[in-house]
Amino acid sequence: MTSAKDSGCDLAVAYRIYPAVSKPAIGLPFSEDKYLLSEVCLRSFKESLGRLRAKIWVLLDGCPPEYEALFRKYFAQEDLNLIGLNNIGNRATFSKQIDILLEQQDADFVYFAEDDYFYLPNQFHLMLDFLTANADAHFVSPYDHLDCYSLELHRGPKWLRAQGSHHWRTAASTCLTFLTRRETLAKYETVFRTYVYGNNDCALWLTLTKHRIFNPLAAARYFFRGLFYWKILVKAWLYGWRQILFGRKLKLWVPIPGIATHLDGNSLSPSVDWRGLMQQAVEVKV
């Protein structure tokens, strides 16, 4: 069997896509056209990879045939695996991402990708470089989430490190687009599987990073102030109590400024004109 070291691949990617626009993207450039939005995001992802070679599995959830052609346009046939799915939904496609990235033997680094992220060119390698150079880098997200600056749930001490052209900061949580090692995913597979069974992404990450998870006063304060954060802390304990009590505290890192942004019109990664870059991309493109 070919080992990951011998395969020539730097990265294994499980990329999930569906042909509808999520509500957070509404209001962003060309958000009314999911196919165009998908192409702009996919092309930005390909350009961000630069010289990295990625083996990519594409989970096409209810997508018409033109979406298959879209991926063939940007990725070589030998690096591309297209998987048609019949509208199985968000949680089920995430479960399939886990299956694929654990079973593949092409790369030691694995990336969970969603279709509504826009990337900066030739910067993806910075995440790989950071993960490789730092033993305490367990997960890396390309997205410097605005919530980290604006929500009380994310307040607290952070680690900050300079490497390459970026600063890197620990985060309490992120979304479900992230980079890790295959062995790390295997070790914490059961935690990630909780999302499939009803957990939410923020609570999942809090289970791993243990941010404010041992602070009962925080949960009580959120409850009596009518803030929804208390539900997140409850879910973290409900689905992840074994990891919280007996597992290792892990670190999730994000670059400053972000290497990509989730296309949430209310939470774009700060310090970058994402709207302008997206508009420029579609003008240059197609």
C-alpha positions as CSV (number, residue, x, y, z in Angstrom):
1,M,0.0,0.0,0.0
2,T,1.2,3.5,-0.8
3,S,2.0,5.5,2.3
4,A,1.0,9.1,2.7
5,K,4.7,10.0,2.6
6,D,5.1,8.3,-0.8
7,S,1.9,9.6,-2.4
8,G,3.1,13.0,-3.4
9,C,0.1,14.7,-1.8
10,D,0.5,17.4,0.7
11,L,-3.1,17.5,1.8
12,A,-6.3,15.5,1.8
13,V,-9.5,17.6,1.4
14,A,-13.1,16.6,1.9
15,Y,-15.1,19.5,0.3
16,R,-18.9,19.5,0.8
17,I,-21.2,21.6,-1.4
18,Y,-24.9,22.0,-1.9
19,P,-26.7,24.1,-4.5
20,A,-28.6,26.5,-2.2
21,V,-27.4,29.8,-0.6
22,S,-27.2,29.7,3.1
23,K,-28.9,32.7,4.9
24,P,-25.7,34.2,6.2
25,A,-24.4,34.7,2.7
26,I,-27.4,36.8,1.7
27,G,-26.4,40.4,1.0
28,L,-22.9,39.5,-0.2
29,P,-21.8,39.9,-3.8
30,F,-23.8,37.6,-6.2
31,S,-25.2,35.6,-3.3
32,E,-28.4,35.2,-5.3
33,D,-26.5,32.9,-7.7
34,K,-25.1,29.8,-5.8
35,Y,-23.3,28.4,-8.8
36,L,-21.4,31.6,-9.4
37,L,-20.7,32.0,-5.7
38,S,-19.5,28.4,-5.6
39,E,-17.1,28.9,-8.5
40,V,-15.7,32.1,-7.1
41,C,-15.1,30.3,-3.7
42,L,-13.7,27.2,-5.4
43,R,-11.3,29.2,-7.6
44,S,-10.1,31.1,-4.5
45,F,-9.5,27.9,-2.7
46,K,-7.5,26.5,-5.7
47,E,-5.5,29.7,-5.9
48,S,-4.8,29.7,-2.2
49,L,-3.4,26.2,-2.4
50,G,-0.7,27.5,-4.7
51,R,1.9,24.8,-5.3
52,L,0.5,22.4,-2.7
53,R,-0.9,19.2,-4.2
54,A,-4.2,18.3,-2.7
55,K,-6.2,15.1,-3.1
56,I,-9.8,16.2,-3.0
57,W,-13.1,14.4,-2.3
58,V,-16.1,16.4,-3.3
59,L,-19.4,15.7,-1.5
60,L,-22.1,16.9,-4.0
61,D,-25.2,17.0,-1.9
62,G,-28.2,17.3,-4.3
63,C,-26.0,19.2,-6.9
64,P,-26.9,19.2,-10.6
65,P,-24.3,18.0,-13.1
66,E,-22.7,21.4,-13.8
67,Y,-21.3,21.3,-10.3
68,E,-19.3,18.2,-11.2
69,A,-17.9,20.0,-14.2
70,L,-17.0,22.9,-12.0
71,F,-14.6,20.8,-10.0
72,R,-13.1,19.1,-13.1
73,K,-12.3,22.6,-14.3
74,Y,-10.1,23.4,-11.4
75,F,-8.6,20.0,-10.3
76,A,-6.8,17.3,-12.2
77,Q,-8.7,14.0,-12.7
78,E,-6.1,12.0,-10.7
79,D,-6.6,14.3,-7.7
80,L,-10.4,14.4,-7.8
81,N,-13.0,12.1,-6.4
82,L,-16.7,13.2,-7.0
83,I,-19.3,11.7,-4.7
84,G,-23.0,12.3,-5.6
85,L,-25.4,12.5,-2.6
86,N,-29.1,12.8,-2.5
87,N,-29.8,15.8,-0.2
88,I,-28.6,14.0,2.9
89,G,-28.0,17.3,4.7
90,N,-25.4,19.1,6.8
91,R,-24.8,16.6,9.6
92,A,-24.7,13.6,7.4
93,T,-22.2,15.1,5.0
94,F,-19.9,16.1,7.9
95,S,-20.0,12.5,9.0
96,K,-18.9,11.4,5.5
97,Q,-16.1,13.9,5.6
98,I,-14.8,12.2,8.8
99,D,-15.1,8.8,7.2
100,I,-13.2,9.9,4.0
101,L,-10.4,11.7,5.8
102,L,-9.8,8.9,8.2
103,E,-9.8,6.2,5.5
104,Q,-7.7,7.9,2.9
105,Q,-4.0,7.0,2.8
106,D,-2.8,9.9,0.6
107,A,-1.8,12.5,3.1
108,D,-1.1,13.0,6.8
109,F,-2.8,16.4,6.9
110,V,-6.5,16.6,6.4
111,Y,-8.8,19.5,5.7
112,F,-12.6,19.9,6.2
113,A,-13.9,22.4,3.6
114,E,-17.3,24.0,3.2
115,D,-18.4,25.6,0.0
116,D,-19.1,29.1,1.4
117,Y,-15.5,30.2,2.2
118,F,-13.5,32.7,0.2
119,Y,-9.7,32.4,0.4
120,L,-6.7,34.7,-0.2
121,P,-4.3,33.5,-2.9
122,N,-1.1,31.5,-2.1
123,Q,-1.7,31.5,1.6
124,F,-3.0,28.0,2.5
125,H,0.6,26.8,3.0
126,L,0.9,29.1,6.0
127,M,-1.5,26.9,7.9
128,L,0.4,23.7,7.0
129,D,3.7,25.5,8.0
130,F,2.2,26.5,11.3
131,L,0.8,23.1,12.1
132,T,4.1,21.4,11.2
133,A,6.3,23.8,13.2
134,N,4.3,23.8,16.4
135,A,3.6,20.7,18.5
136,D,0.8,22.5,20.3
137,A,-1.0,23.3,17.1
138,H,-3.8,20.6,17.1
139,F,-6.2,22.4,14.8
140,V,-6.0,25.4,12.5
141,S,-8.8,27.4,11.0
142,P,-8.3,29.8,8.1
143,Y,-11.1,32.0,9.5
144,D,-10.5,34.8,12.1
145,H,-14.1,34.8,13.3
146,L,-15.5,38.2,14.2
147,D,-17.2,36.5,17.2
148,C,-13.8,36.2,18.8
149,Y,-13.8,40.0,19.2
150,S,-17.4,40.7,19.9
151,L,-19.0,37.9,22.0
152,E,-18.6,37.5,25.7
153,L,-18.3,33.8,25.4
154,H,-14.9,34.2,23.7
155,R,-13.4,36.5,26.2
156,G,-10.4,35.3,28.2
157,P,-6.7,34.8,28.0
158,K,-5.3,33.7,24.6
159,W,-2.0,32.5,23.3
160,L,-0.4,34.7,20.6
161,R,2.5,33.6,18.3
162,A,4.2,35.2,15.4
163,Q,5.2,33.0,12.4
164,G,5.7,33.9,8.8
165,S,3.7,36.8,7.6
166,H,1.0,36.4,10.3
167,H,0.3,36.4,14.0
168,W,-1.5,33.3,15.2
169,R,-4.0,33.3,18.1
170,T,-5.7,30.6,20.0
171,A,-9.5,30.5,19.7
172,A,-12.2,29.0,21.8
173,S,-14.2,27.7,18.8
174,T,-14.7,28.1,15.1
175,C,-16.9,26.6,12.3
176,L,-16.5,23.3,10.6
177,T,-13.8,24.3,8.1
178,F,-10.4,23.4,9.6
179,L,-7.1,21.7,9.2
180,T,-5.6,19.0,11.4
181,R,-3.5,15.8,11.3
182,R,-5.1,12.6,10.4
183,E,-3.9,11.0,13.7
184,T,-5.4,13.9,15.7
185,L,-8.8,13.4,13.9
186,A,-8.6,9.7,14.6
187,K,-7.9,10.3,18.3
188,Y,-10.8,12.7,18.7
189,E,-13.2,11.2,16.2
190,T,-15.9,10.5,18.9
191,V,-15.9,14.2,19.8
192,F,-16.5,15.3,16.2
193,R,-19.1,12.6,15.7
194,T,-21.2,14.3,18.4
195,Y,-22.1,17.0,15.8
196,V,-23.7,14.3,13.7
197,Y,-26.0,13.3,16.7
198,G,-27.2,16.8,17.5
199,N,-24.3,18.8,19.0
200,N,-23.5,22.2,17.6
201,D,-20.1,23.3,16.2
202,C,-19.4,25.8,19.0
203,A,-20.1,23.4,21.8
204,L,-18.0,20.7,20.0
205,W,-15.0,23.0,19.9
206,L,-15.5,24.1,23.6
207,T,-15.3,20.4,24.5
208,L,-11.8,20.3,22.9
209,T,-10.4,23.7,23.9
210,K,-12.2,23.6,27.3
211,H,-12.7,27.4,27.2
212,R,-14.9,28.6,30.1
213,I,-16.2,25.0,30.3
214,F,-15.4,24.8,34.1
215,N,-17.0,28.1,34.9
216,P,-20.5,27.5,36.3
217,L,-20.9,31.2,37.0
218,A,-20.6,32.0,33.3
219,A,-23.4,29.6,32.5
220,A,-25.6,31.0,35.2
221,R,-24.9,34.6,34.1
222,Y,-25.8,33.8,30.5
223,F,-29.0,32.1,31.6
224,F,-30.3,34.9,33.8
225,R,-29.4,37.5,31.2
226,G,-31.3,35.6,28.5
227,L,-28.2,34.9,26.4
228,F,-28.1,31.7,24.4
229,Y,-24.6,30.9,25.4
230,W,-25.7,28.8,28.3
231,K,-27.3,26.3,25.9
232,I,-23.9,26.0,24.2
233,L,-22.2,25.2,27.5
234,V,-24.9,22.7,28.4
235,K,-24.5,21.0,25.0
236,A,-20.8,20.8,25.5
237,W,-21.2,18.9,28.8
238,L,-24.1,16.8,27.5
239,Y,-22.2,15.5,24.4
240,G,-18.6,15.8,25.5
241,W,-18.4,15.2,29.3
242,R,-15.9,12.4,28.9
243,Q,-13.5,14.5,26.9
244,I,-14.0,17.5,29.2
245,L,-13.3,15.5,32.4
246,F,-10.7,13.0,31.2
247,G,-9.4,14.3,27.8
248,R,-6.5,16.6,27.0
249,K,-7.0,20.3,26.5
250,L,-6.3,21.1,22.9
251,K,-5.4,24.3,21.0
252,L,-7.2,25.7,18.0
253,W,-5.3,28.4,16.2
254,V,-6.4,31.1,13.7
255,P,-4.3,33.5,11.6
256,I,-4.4,37.3,12.0
257,P,-5.5,38.5,9.5
258,G,-7.6,35.6,8.3
259,I,-6.5,33.5,5.3
260,A,-10.2,32.9,4.4
261,T,-13.6,34.1,5.6
262,H,-16.8,32.3,6.0
263,L,-19.4,34.1,3.9
264,D,-21.5,35.4,6.8
265,G,-22.3,39.0,6.0
266,N,-22.5,39.8,9.7
267,S,-19.2,38.1,10.7
268,L,-16.7,38.5,7.9
269,S,-13.1,38.1,9.1
270,P,-11.8,41.6,10.0
271,S,-9.0,43.7,8.4
272,V,-9.6,42.5,4.8
273,D,-11.9,43.9,2.2
274,W,-13.6,40.6,1.4
275,R,-16.5,42.1,-0.5
276,G,-14.2,44.0,-2.8
277,L,-12.0,41.0,-3.4
278,M,-15.0,38.9,-4.2
279,Q,-16.3,41.5,-6.7
280,Q,-12.9,41.8,-8.3
281,A,-12.7,38.0,-8.6
282,V,-15.9,37.7,-10.5
283,E,-15.0,40.6,-12.8
284,V,-11.6,39.0,-13.6
285,K,-13.0,35.5,-13.9
286,V,-15.7,34.1,-16.0
